[in-house]
Amino acid sequence: MPTCKECNDEVDALVTVKVDGKAKKLCEDCADRAREAAEIAEASESSRG
């Protein structure tokens, strides 16, 4: 079984997510958290102005 690079849990399937321009293979939960963190970082950068 594949292992998530973030939480080190064995999962049924991994999802590839781009974080800071790097592709990471994470489980669904970690992928969702990584996407949210990336969106928050992007929003804060754009609001600095």
C-alpha positions in Angstrom: 0.0 0.0 0.0 1.2 3.5 -0.7 2.3 5.8 2.2 1.4 9.4 2.5 4.6 11.6 2.7 2.9 14.1 5.1 1.3 11.9 7.7 3.1 8.6 7.0 -0.2 6.6 7.0 -0.8 3.8 4.6 -3.6 4.8 2.3 -5.6 3.2 -0.6 -4.6 5.9 -3.1 -2.4 9.0 -3.2 -3.2 12.3 -4.8 -0.6 14.5 -6.4 -0.8 18.1 -5.2 1.4 21.1 -6.2 2.7 22.9 -3.1 5.1 25.8 -3.6 5.7 24.6 -7.2 6.6 21.1 -6.1 4.5 18.1 -6.7 3.8 16.0 -3.6 2.0 12.7 -3.3 -0.4 12.9 -0.3 -3.5 11.2 1.0 -6.8 12.9 0.4 -6.9 14.5 3.9 -3.4 16.0 3.6 -4.0 17.0 0.0 -7.1 19.0 1.1 -5.1 20.7 3.9 -2.3 21.5 1.5 -4.7 23.0 -1.0 -6.3 25.1 1.7 -2.9 26.3 3.0 -1.9 27.2 -0.5 -5.1 29.2 -1.1 -4.7 31.1 2.2 -1.1 31.9 1.4 -2.0 33.1 -2.1 -4.8 35.2 -0.7 -2.6 36.9 1.9 0.0 37.6 -0.7 -2.4 39.3 -3.1 -4.0 41.4 -0.3 -0.7 42.9 0.7 -1.0 45.2 -2.2 
